[in-house]
Amino acid sequence: NLLADLGLSSMQIDDNERGFTYKREGPLDMRMNTNTNGTSTLSESAAVSSETAYDLLCRLKPKQFESMLQENSDEIYATEIAQG
């Protein structure tokens, strides 16, 4: 048996405004905590980021994106994906 906490809930995945789904159109956000109105709990406040996944991809150079894919996933096509 295996128990894994992936840190995602179906509410996050099902909401196309969060950017976790590829089934429907929506912004490429992917932030776990989008609460930036100052009401975050102490544990959440460290995770609040205003940079979306789209912002990150626009900022990274292809080599940086390739390194990120190689270091954080088992993606065998990291070079090809990073080059677009």
N, C-alpha and C positions, 0 to 999 in steps of 0.2 A: 504494500500500500504506500501511496505517496500523498502527502498533504502539502500544498504550495499556496502561499499568499502572494499573488501577483501584483497586489496593490491597486488593482482595478476593480470596479464594480460594473455590473451590467448597465447601470444608469449612466456611467461615464462613457461607456462604449456605444450605447444606443443613442446618445445625444450628439447629432451631427455637428452641433456648434462647438463641441469640445475637440474635434479633430482627431479622434481615435479610430473612426470607422472609415473604411474605404467603400462601403456599400452605398453611401449617399453623399451628395455634394455638401461641402461645408469648409470652413476655414481650417488651415493646417495649424492648429493651436497646440494641442497635446500637453498643455501644462496640467499638472496634477491639481494644483491649487490656484484657481483664478480669482480668488477673493482678494481684491486689492483695496477694499474700502476701509481698512483699518480695524476690522472686527475679527481678525483671525485670532485663534487661540495661540498660546505661546509655542506649542509644538508645530503649528501650521505656519507661523510667521517666518521661520527660516526657509520654508519651501516656496514662499510666494515669489513669483518671478513675473516681470512684465514682458520678457522675451518669449515669443512664441516659437514653435518649431519652424515656421515660415521665416521669421526673423533670423533665426540661427542659420538656416540653409542659405539665406541671402548673404549673410556675413562671412561664412566660411569659404576659404579657398578650396578648390577641388582636393588638393593633397590633405588638408585638414579634415575634410569630410571623409575621405578614404581612410585616414587613420582612425577616426571616430568609429566608422563601421567595423574596421578590423579589430579594434580593441573592445568593442561592446557588443559584438554579435558574431555569429559563425557564418557571416555572409561571404560566400566564396567569390562573388562577383563585385566585391567592394570597389575595385579599381574602375570597372566599367560603369558602375552606378555613379560614382563620384565624378566621372568625366561627362556624364549626361548622355 
